[in-house]
Amino acid sequence: MAGALSEPVYRAVLIFTSREAAKEFAESDPYYLNGLVRSYVIRKWNAVIGPGVESK
């Protein structure tokens, strides 16, 4: 899942199944490799509803 933020317009959120998958995507992204994207941040995502979330 991915999408651009409304504010600030130069940011986006992409959701991956693992930290490793996110890092692999970011470091092989052509925009990153060619300097159009200069940095990225990987943050832990805590799902609270939806597929794969256990109910207690």
C-alpha positions as CSV (number, residue, x, y, z in Angstrom):
1,M,0.0,0.0,0.0
2,A,1.3,3.5,-0.8
3,G,0.2,7.0,-1.3
4,A,1.2,10.6,-1.3
5,L,0.5,12.9,1.6
6,S,-1.6,16.1,1.1
7,E,0.8,18.0,3.4
8,P,3.6,18.2,2.9
9,V,3.2,17.4,-0.8
10,Y,6.7,16.1,-1.2
11,R,6.2,13.1,1.2
12,A,4.6,9.7,0.8
13,V,3.8,6.7,3.0
14,L,4.5,3.2,1.8
15,I,3.6,0.1,3.9
16,F,5.6,-3.1,3.7
17,T,5.4,-6.4,5.4
18,S,8.9,-6.2,6.9
19,R,11.6,-3.6,7.6
20,E,13.9,-5.6,5.3
21,A,11.4,-5.3,2.4
22,A,11.1,-1.5,3.0
23,K,14.9,-1.1,3.0
24,E,15.4,-3.2,-0.1
25,F,12.7,-1.2,-2.0
26,A,14.2,2.2,-0.9
27,E,17.8,1.4,-1.7
28,S,16.9,0.0,-5.1
29,D,14.5,2.8,-6.1
30,P,15.6,4.6,-9.2
31,Y,14.6,8.0,-7.7
32,Y,16.9,7.3,-4.7
33,L,19.7,5.9,-6.8
34,N,19.7,9.0,-9.0
35,G,19.5,11.5,-6.2
36,L,15.9,12.7,-6.8
37,V,15.0,11.3,-3.4
38,R,17.8,12.1,-1.0
39,S,16.7,10.3,2.1
40,Y,14.1,7.9,3.5
41,V,12.8,7.0,6.9
42,I,11.6,3.5,8.0
43,R,9.2,3.5,10.9
44,K,7.5,0.6,12.6
45,W,3.8,0.3,11.7
46,N,1.3,-1.0,14.2
47,A,-1.9,-2.2,12.5
48,V,-5.0,-2.1,14.7
49,I,-7.6,-3.3,12.2
50,G,-7.7,-5.2,9.0
51,P,-6.3,-8.5,7.6
52,G,-3.7,-10.2,9.8
53,V,-4.6,-8.4,13.0
54,E,-5.5,-10.7,15.9
55,S,-8.6,-9.8,17.9
56,K,-8.4,-10.4,21.7
